[in-house]
């Protein structure tokens, strides 16, 4: 943890795997990258259920720098209800496993849960006479399912 720059650094690797000894001065260049904090993960409320790409594409990004002891508040997704037309489902964001976390120098992860339900469809019934010019009596029309 780099408390001066408020970043956790992770070693990414060297610029080459091996060198030939005896050919002058050789140098390995090691690269480090800042570890983004916090990390956001989305999961389905149904264990192991896959989420559509339209939801995974909404994972929040947090570019802020935090120092040890800071409180990080989970960022909400851009929308909290997504219609999956292909499967006729509605996905609803139910919240994160934690609303906020205290940064302690290690990666903070917020896990958001999405619940899937079949998209509601409303059906109505109307009874009509098949005989042109003859209306159905009201007592028959009232027998239509509700």
N, C-alpha and C positions, 0 to 999 in steps of 0.2 A: 504494500500500500504506500502510495506516494502522498503523504498528507500535505506537502507543500503545494502540489498541483491538483490535489483532491481527486486522484484517479487511481484505480487499481490496474497495474500493468501485467500483461501476460506475455511470456516468451513465445514468439511465433516460429523461431527456427533460424538456422544459419543460411547464408547465401549459397553454400555448396556443401556437399556431403563429404568430400575428401579432397586432399591436395597431394601433389607430388613433392616429397621432401628433397632438398638439394638443388632446387631451381630458384635460388634467391629467396628473399623474404616473402613468406606466405602469410596471408591474413584471412581469418574467418570473420565475416560480418554477421553479427547476431541482431535480429530484429525483434522489437518489442511493440506490442499494440495495447492501447488502453482498453480495459474491459468495460463495456458499457453497463451502466447501472441506471435504473433497474432493468430487469428482463421481464418481458410479458409473455405469458403462455396462455393459450385458449384451449379448453377441453370441453368435450360433450358431457352432459350430465349422465348420459348412458355410458357406462364403463367401456372403453375401447371404441366407442362410436366415432367415426370420422366427421370432421367439420368441413363444410363446403369452403372452397377457396375464397369465396366472397367474404367470409368471416375471417379466415386466416390473414387475408390481406389488410385487415383493419387493426392488426396488432399495434398498440401505441408505441411510439418511440419517445425516449426521454434523453435529450442531448445535454441536460444540465449537469454540472459538476457538483458533486456532493462531498462534504468533508465528514469525517467520522463524528457521529453524534447528531447529524442532521436527520430530520424526519422527512421521509419521502412519501408523498401521497400518491396513491394509484391513480393513473389517468384513465378516464372512461373511454370506451370505444366511440368512434364517430357516430354510430347509430346503435340502438339497443334492441332492434327488432329487424330481422332479415327474412324475406320470403324467398324460399328456394322453389322456384317455379317448376323445375324439372321433376322434382319428387313431390310437389304440392305440400311442402312443409313450411312452418313458421318457426324460426329460431329466435329465442328471446334470451337476452343477456341477464343472468341472475345475480351477477356480482363477482367480486374477487374473494379469494380465501382470506385476505386481510385488506383493510382499507388504507393502511399506512404501515410503514416500517422504519425503524431507526437504522441508519447506515452505520455499519461497524467495520467497514473496510472489505467486506466480502460481498459477493454478488447478491443483490436483493431480487427475489423473483415473486411476481404477482401472478397467481393462476386464476384466470377468469373462467367461469362456468356458463355454458350456453345450453339451454333446454330446448329440445325439439318437440313440436306437437303437430299433428296433422292440421292442415289449413281448414278452418271451418267453412262449410258450405251450407247455405240456407236453401231449403226446398219448400215450395208452396204448391198446394193442390187446388185446382178449380174444376168443378164439374160443369159440363155444358151439354146441351141437347144436341144430338146429331141430326135432328130434324130441323131443316131450315124454317125459320119463322115461328118455331115453337120454343118458348122459354121453359127452362127447367123450374119446377116448383121450388120455393125457398126451403121447404123442409128437406128436400134432397140435397140442395146446395150446402146446407148446414152439416151434412154427413161427411163432407170432405175432411181428410185427416188434417190435423193441425201441426 
